[in-house]
Amino acid sequence: MSSDGESCVRAVPGGCVIAVWAVPGASRSGVAGMHGDALRVRVTAPPEDGAANREIVRVLARVLDVRPRDVVLEAGAASRRKRVRVRGLEPAAASRRLGVQRSVDTPAGEN
C-alpha cells in the first residue's frame, strides 16, 4: 500500500481507526480506492435509517477479516466522511488487508 493509503489508517489503543468516505447507493459494495485521505467504501444500501452505515461495517469486517462486532462506527453517522474503529487489528495489518489502490477517478498525483 502506498503512503497515501496508509494515511487513512492510524493506531489507537487496542486497534486502529480508519477514515472512510462513504458512497451509498452504489451498484456494488466494496473498497474502491482512496478519496483524498480517506478510504472510499461503496455500498448498495441507501443512506436511510442507518442501512448504509451497517453495510459499511459489514464490508470492512469482510475485507479486514475481522468479526463485524469488532468494527464500530465512531463518528460520522450522518455524513459521507466517517471514522471507523477496528478493535484488535494493528494499522499495518489493516493497511495490508485493505490493499488500497489509487482511485480510477482521481488524477495521478492527487491520490
C-alpha positions as semicolon CSV with decimal commas, in nm:
position;residue;x (nm);y (nm);z (nm)
1;M;0,000;0,000;0,000
2;S;0,125;0,344;-0,077
3;S;0,189;0,603;0,191
4;D;-0,132;0,775;0,074
5;G;-0,332;0,465;0,160
6;E;-0,163;0,433;0,495
7;S;-0,271;0,786;0,587
8;C;-0,632;0,668;0,622
9;V;-0,535;0,417;0,894
10;R;-0,399;0,526;1,230
11;A;-0,313;0,350;1,552
12;V;-0,527;0,379;1,864
13;P;-0,510;0,178;2,187
14;G;-0,647;-0,168;2,117
15;G;-0,658;-0,142;1,739
16;C;-0,684;0,118;1,464
17;V;-0,911;0,385;1,322
18;I;-0,986;0,414;0,951
19;A;-1,102;0,734;0,784
20;V;-1,382;0,639;0,542
21;W;-1,556;0,823;0,259
22;A;-1,894;0,654;0,212
23;V;-2,061;0,612;-0,127
24;P;-2,415;0,487;-0,055
25;G;-2,648;0,364;-0,327
26;A;-2,365;0,225;-0,541
27;S;-2,420;-0,054;-0,792
28;R;-2,194;-0,287;-0,589
29;S;-2,031;-0,289;-0,247
30;G;-1,660;-0,287;-0,169
31;V;-1,346;-0,086;-0,113
32;A;-1,292;0,143;-0,411
33;G;-0,955;0,310;-0,354
34;M;-0,895;0,642;-0,188
35;H;-1,087;0,968;-0,168
36;G;-0,831;1,224;-0,053
37;D;-0,705;1,097;0,282
38;A;-0,997;0,857;0,335
39;L;-1,075;0,505;0,221
40;R;-1,361;0,506;-0,033
41;V;-1,618;0,241;0,058
42;R;-1,908;0,185;-0,179
43;V;-2,227;0,022;-0,051
44;T;-2,550;-0,068;-0,225
45;A;-2,765;0,034;0,072
46;P;-2,933;0,374;0,065
47;P;-2,838;0,636;0,324
48;E;-3,162;0,580;0,516
49;D;-3,219;0,461;0,872
50;G;-2,852;0,365;0,913
51;A;-2,865;0,100;0,640
52;A;-2,553;0,230;0,463
53;N;-2,362;0,253;0,793
54;R;-2,447;-0,108;0,879
55;E;-2,333;-0,221;0,535
56;I;-2,006;-0,026;0,566
57;V;-1,937;-0,214;0,890
58;R;-2,008;-0,549;0,717
59;V;-1,793;-0,463;0,413
60;L;-1,497;-0,354;0,625
61;A;-1,528;-0,660;0,852
62;R;-1,522;-0,888;0,546
63;V;-1,228;-0,712;0,378
64;L;-1,028;-0,688;0,702
65;D;-1,114;-1,048;0,801
66;V;-1,242;-0,949;1,146
67;R;-1,574;-1,005;1,323
68;P;-1,839;-0,742;1,248
69;R;-1,869;-0,669;1,621
70;D;-1,503;-0,557;1,616
71;V;-1,583;-0,283;1,362
72;V;-1,755;0,019;1,516
73;L;-1,869;0,343;1,357
74;E;-1,707;0,601;1,583
75;A;-1,808;0,926;1,408
76;G;-1,995;1,045;1,101
77;A;-2,322;0,854;1,122
78;A;-2,500;1,120;0,913
79;S;-2,205;1,218;0,694
80;R;-2,014;1,073;0,399
81;R;-1,692;1,119;0,599
82;K;-1,677;0,860;0,875
83;R;-1,434;0,735;1,135
84;V;-1,443;0,360;1,192
85;R;-1,263;0,184;1,479
86;V;-1,138;-0,172;1,430
87;R;-1,064;-0,349;1,757
88;G;-0,774;-0,592;1,776
89;L;-0,616;-0,508;1,440
90;E;-0,284;-0,328;1,407
91;P;-0,264;-0,045;1,149
92;A;0,000;-0,226;0,941
93;A;-0,220;-0,535;0,916
94;A;-0,523;-0,324;0,827
95;S;-0,328;-0,146;0,553
96;R;-0,210;-0,477;0,406
97;R;-0,559;-0,628;0,413
98;L;-0,719;-0,321;0,258
99;G;-0,468;-0,322;-0,028
100;V;-0,580;0,027;-0,123
101;Q;-0,518;0,115;-0,485
102;R;-0,522;0,458;-0,643
103;S;-0,876;0,553;-0,732
104;V;-0,952;0,544;-1,104
105;D;-1,137;0,876;-1,094
106;T;-0,867;1,081;-0,922
107;P;-0,586;1,232;-1,133
108;A;-0,239;1,093;-1,071
109;G;-0,052;1,279;-0,800
110;E;-0,372;1,380;-0,620
111;N;-0,435;1,050;-0,450
